[in-house]
Amino acid sequence: MNKTLVFIDDGFLSKLSFHFGNEKYLKLHRKDFSDFVCSKENLKSEKTFVYLAPPFQSNNPTKDEEKRKEGYDRFVDSLRKEGIVVREGRCQRLKIGDKFKYTQKAVDVFLTMDLMRVLNDFSEIKKIIFVASDSDFVPVIQELYSKGIKTILYTYYDKDRNSRFSRSNHLIKSVHKYVKLTKEDFLEIVRKNEK
């Protein structure tokens, strides 16, 4: 069985878990998810990378901020114990009017850096699995393809332009193959974990 690398944009995967869980996060182990997509492609994961950012912490963290950080730290520790490579960006908080907006920073940069390292660090790899939805990755996917590495995209989209899952065809057209994730995929992974 040929080996692959799995790259997971965890912000996207978490959003999708919440969507498929009817506004409740499904208990989705990232290792189980990685194994699931690899088995669908008849590939074996050499390594799985997960990209995320810790929750925002103010200078004097509130109880809620502390609680979120403790949960996040447990989650990251569990990923590392499963042998997953964790890349952490940071969380930026912006005040817009009387509300706060939170965004991840540097996560996509880490992901792009690791995608480009495939060429040197994993020269035997010819196909990678990419779990994401952002068309900003098209140039790096095209560069990998020009060097003989095919990208299999696992994603989700809908046709509503105003949806949080609106998708650019540019990303889909740039990959060797794409697979649209379904709610049933997520439930199958959760069921396997519960056994």
PEVENQUI-V525937 format. One record per residue. N is the residue number from 1. RES is the residue in one letter. OMEGA is omega as a letter, one per 30 degrees, with the letter a starting at -180 (none if undefined). NEAR is the number of other C-alpha atoms within 12 Angstrom. Layout:
((N:RES:OMEGA:NEAR) (N:RES:OMEGA:NEAR))
This chain:
((1:M:a:12) (2:N:a:17) (3:K:l:24) (4:T:l:34) (5:L:l:41) (6:V:l:45) (7:F:a:49) (8:I:l:41) (9:D:a:40) (10:D:l:39) (11:G:l:28) (12:F:a:31) (13:L:l:36) (14:S:l:29) (15:K:a:25) (16:L:l:35) (17:S:l:31) (18:F:l:20) (19:H:a:23) (20:F:l:24) (21:G:a:22) (22:N:l:12) (23:E:l:12) (24:K:a:14) (25:Y:l:19) (26:L:l:29) (27:K:a:26) (28:L:l:34) (29:H:a:31) (30:R:l:40) (31:K:l:32) (32:D:l:28) (33:F:l:40) (34:S:l:41) (35:D:a:30) (36:F:a:29) (37:V:l:37) (38:C:a:32) (39:S:l:20) (40:K:a:19) (41:E:a:27) (42:N:l:16) (43:L:l:25) (44:K:a:24) (45:S:l:31) (46:E:a:29) (47:K:l:31) (48:T:l:38) (49:F:l:40) (50:V:a:41) (51:Y:a:40) (52:L:l:35) (53:A:l:33) (54:P:l:33) (55:P:a:28) (56:F:l:29) (57:Q:l:23) (58:S:l:16) (59:N:l:8) (60:N:a:10) (61:P:l:15) (62:T:l:13) (63:K:l:12) (64:D:l:15) (65:E:l:18) (66:E:a:19) (67:K:l:17) (68:R:a:19) (69:K:l:22) (70:E:l:19) (71:G:l:16) (72:Y:a:21) (73:D:l:20) (74:R:l:15) (75:F:a:25) (76:V:l:28) (77:D:a:16) (78:S:l:18) (79:L:a:28) (80:R:l:20) (81:K:l:14) (82:E:l:21) (83:G:l:19) (84:I:l:30) (85:V:a:28) (86:V:l:33) (87:R:a:30) (88:E:l:27) (89:G:l:25) (90:R:l:22) (91:C:l:22) (92:Q:l:20) (93:R:l:17) (94:L:l:15) (95:K:l:11) (96:I:a:9) (97:G:l:7) (98:D:a:7) (99:K:l:9) (100:F:l:12) (101:K:a:14) (102:Y:l:18) (103:T:l:21) (104:Q:l:26) (105:K:l:23) (106:A:a:21) (107:V:a:33) (108:D:l:33) (109:V:l:22) (110:F:a:28) (111:L:l:36) (112:T:l:29) (113:M:a:22) (114:D:l:33) (115:L:a:38) (116:M:l:26) (117:R:l:19) (118:V:a:35) (119:L:a:26) (120:N:a:15) (121:D:a:15) (122:F:a:20) (123:S:l:19) (124:E:a:17) (125:I:l:30) (126:K:l:25) (127:K:l:37) (128:I:l:46) (129:I:a:46) (130:F:a:44) (131:V:a:41) (132:A:a:43) (133:S:a:38) (134:D:a:34) (135:S:l:23) (136:D:a:21) (137:F:a:35) (138:V:a:27) (139:P:a:20) (140:V:l:31) (141:I:l:39) (142:Q:l:25) (143:E:l:22) (144:L:a:31) (145:Y:a:25) (146:S:l:17) (147:K:l:19) (148:G:l:19) (149:I:a:30) (150:K:l:29) (151:T:l:40) (152:I:a:35) (153:L:l:36) (154:Y:a:38) (155:T:l:38) (156:Y:l:34) (157:Y:l:29) (158:D:a:19) (159:K:a:13) (160:D:a:11) (161:R:a:11) (162:N:a:10) (163:S:l:13) (164:R:l:19) (165:F:l:23) (166:S:a:18) (167:R:l:24) (168:S:l:25) (169:N:a:20) (170:H:l:18) (171:L:a:32) (172:I:a:31) (173:K:a:20) (174:S:a:27) (175:V:l:35) (176:H:a:26) (177:K:l:22) (178:Y:l:29) (179:V:l:24) (180:K:l:24) (181:L:l:31) (182:T:l:21) (183:K:l:21) (184:E:l:15) (185:D:a:28) (186:F:a:33) (187:L:l:24) (188:E:l:22) (189:I:l:28) (190:V:l:25) (191:R:l:17) (192:K:a:18) (193:N:a:19) (194:E:a:13) (195:K:none:7))
